[in-house]
Amino acid sequence: MEKELTIKKLWFDDNKIFILTDDGKEFWQSLLWYRRLQNATDRQRNNYSMSFSGIHWPEIDEDISFESFFYDNPEPVGISRLFLIHPELNVSAVARRMGIRQSLMAAYVRGTKKPSADRENEIKNAVRQIGAELMRI
């Protein structure tokens, strides 16, 4: 960012967080990236402070950097979305089951690394296999 960002307005709608900057630009991110904020009450969401680098919610101990509003992926997709909308899936356990480094699988879920199409299919197939095993119970 070249100049200091000033937020005129912050609000929540449709499972997203929005900001309006002082130059009239609107940005958003999915709350799927921020589970604590997603599960927070309206009162907790409205109890925040801003600093030079971002927004902090003290009651739920959540932080969002201003920079993150400019990332290419405001909405999780692929493997990220799969694990974020199904928090009952244990990322580390799936990684161990597949023989993938847990740190790599966590990076796929965070969206900081993108799996190849083949790797993404392997992960989806592993989750399907878990589902099939659960269906046999």
N, C-alpha and C positions, 0 to 999 in steps of 0.2 A: 504494500500500500504506500502510495506516495505522500498523501496528506493524512493528518489525523482524522479519524472517522468520528463523526458526531451522530448519535442516534436521537432522532426526534420522537420516535414512538416504537414501542415493543408490544406485540400482542400474540395471542394464540388462537388458531382456528383450524379445524379439520385435521387434528393430529400433527400440526406444524407450528413452528415458531416463526414469526415474521418480525422484521425490523424495517423502519423507514428512516433513511439517512437525511441529513440536513440538506443535501442537494436533491431531494425528492425521489431517490431510487429505493425500490422495495426489494428485499431479499428474504429468502426463507430457507428453512431446513426441516427435515422430517424429525419428529420427536422419537422415531425408532432409534435414532443414534443416541438418545439421551433417556434411558429407561427411568431414572429417578425423576426427571422432569415430566416425563409422560405420565407417571403414576402419581404425581403431586396433585394436591388440591388446588383450587383456584387461589385460595389465600396464600399457599406456599409459593405458587407461581408468581404472584404479585409482590412477593417479598424478595426483591433483588437489588443489587447495587451494580453500578458500572464503574469500571476503571479505564485506564488508557488502553488496556489490551482486551477487555471483554466484559462479560456479564457473570455475576456470581449470585447464587441462591444459597444463603448461609444455612437455612433450616434443613435443606436436603443435601447440602454439600455438593452442589453441581456447578460447573463452570463451562461457559462456551466462549471461545475466543471470537473476536470480530472477524479475524481472518477466515475462520471456518465457514462463514456465510458466502465466501467467494470460491469455495471448492467446487470442482466440477460435478460432484455427486451429492446434491442436497437430499436426494431420496435414495435409500439403499436398494440395490438390485442384485439379482443372482444369489450367490451364496450368502452375501451379507443379509439380504432380505430374509432368506430362508431361516437363518439362525436368529435374527432379531425378532421375527414375528412368532417364533417358536422357542421361547427362552427355556422351555423344558428340555430341549436338546442340549446336552453337555458338549460344548465345543471340544474340550480336551479329551473327553472319552471317545468321541467320534474320531478325532485325530489319532489317538492311540490304536483304536480298532483298525484304522486304515494304514498305520505305519507312517503317518505324516508327522513332521515336527509340530508340536503343539503351538509353538510361536508362529509358525507359518500359517497354520489354520486360523489362529487368532487374527493375523494380519489380513487374511481373506475376509473374515467376518467384519473387521473394522473398515475394510475398503482401502487399506493402505497398500495392499498388493492384490493383483487380479490373477486368478487362476487361469490356466489355459482352458480351452473348451473341453479337452479330454479330461483334465483334472476336475473341472467343475462337474462333468458327467459322473466321474468316479465318486465324488462326494455325494451327489444326489442319489446315486445308486446305493451307496452305503446307508444313507438315511432311509431310502425305500426298503432296504433289507431289514433295518431295525424295525420299521413299521410292520413289515410282514411277520417278523418274529413276534411282535407284540399282538398282532391279530390272532396268532395261534394260541394265545393264553386263554 
